[in-house]
Amino acid sequence: MLSNAHAMLVFEYLHKFVALSSTYVGARLHEDAVKKNFMLIYELLDETMDFGFPQNSDLSDLKMLITSESIRVGERYKSEMGPSLQPTAPEPIQRSWRRSDIKYRKNKCFVDVVETLHLLVSPQGQVLQADVDGKVLMRALLSGVPECSMGINADLSSLLNTQGVLDTGTNPLVDCTLHPCVTLGRLGGDACLRFIPPDGEFELMRYRVLQNIRLPVRLNIVVDEVARQHIRYKLPDFVQHSMWQSEA
């Protein structure tokens, strides 16, 4: 008798598989893209799952195993992700997230900081509850095995423990998690995250902010009843450049 599957494992695999498929196809997945890349997606399923259990979803390892070419919908050129015409046995890799033989004509690295504000406001305009979910997304197109550094606020580096989680204390960042590529042992006084990034897109850091939040936009609505059937609304806005700040 089989037991129920772990629900979070299923959702995590589906999320990862969609991200891998989008990377190979080169666009957001839709019906036409799936039809044109049927063999590629079928091969991805075969390599990432065995007997119904997720096995390997690492992009660096899959590049050596996937042999099908991707077809970009609406474009005449082929994807830069494949194929691997002569798949070789995976070499012993100390870092499971990156191969050592990656080459690009031009090194590029893109960083996006995405923050989502959750807000609860009373009818009188008072902020009852506010928190921010943030994540640092990277797209690394770098040759070899480069070591990258990213600076963070000086008052945060001393609060990182061995699990990569920020102690709450008086600091605004909580539930801070780091990608396994970050070298936790080298978080020193220079307040830098040092890491050897995976090839392609990945999430470097995820965090939450629960205090010291400044609203990016605040509207003070002024209602002026000019006449019986004429009401005038004034909406002056005040825009702030940052949603949160550290305590002094």
Secondary structure, 3 states (H helix, E strand, C coil): CCCCCCHHHHHHHHHHHHHHHHHHHCCCCCHHHHHHCHHHHHHHHHHHEECCEECCCCHHHHCCCCCCCCECCCCCCECCCCCCCCCCCCCCCCCCCCCCCCCCCCCEEEEEEEEEEEEEECCCCCEEEEEEEEEEEEEEECCCCCCEEEECCHHHHCCECCCCCECCCCCCEEEEEECCCECHHHCCCCCEEEECCCCEEEEEEEEEECCCECCCEEECCEEEEEECCEEEEECCEEECCCCECCCC
